[in-house]
Amino acid sequence: MKGIQGVSIRDPYILVKSRAEVQFLLASIILYRNLGAAPYIAASSATVLEKVCNAPLAKMQKRLHSKIMEAKAARIKVASETLKRTVPSGLATFCVLQELIYNLPEFISMMAQTKVSVDRAQELEKIKRR
């Protein structure tokens, strides 16, 4: 469904922006009716000042975010090229290392259990010799 100027009504940014504008309008009306013109002017001025001050920061944030995304894309490209150039024996080595690392906790647990069992067996031998 197309709305004003060919923008989809389902576009979430447009809905949020429109919703914020409606909320601001309603808040302004309530503020003006309940407190009068002075608080309304002060609140409106503060809101406009906040928007004006945040605009350069938002632009800088967008620019920095773009740079971060470009750096990520470059890093992914380098990693992809590195993986393409890696010979199959290199990949096999990685698989072997991965399996060893995966089995390491089980191996450590088994060694600890073995040590406890050997220590208990030695204690039993000492008791039997007495």
Secondary structure by P-SEA (a helix, b strand, c coil): cccccccccccaaaaaaaaaaaaaaaaaaaaaaccccaaaaaaaaaaaaaaaaaaaaaaaaaaaaaaaaaaaaaaaaaaaaaaaaccaaaaaaaaaaaaaaaaaaaaaaaaaaaaaaaaaaaaaaaaaac
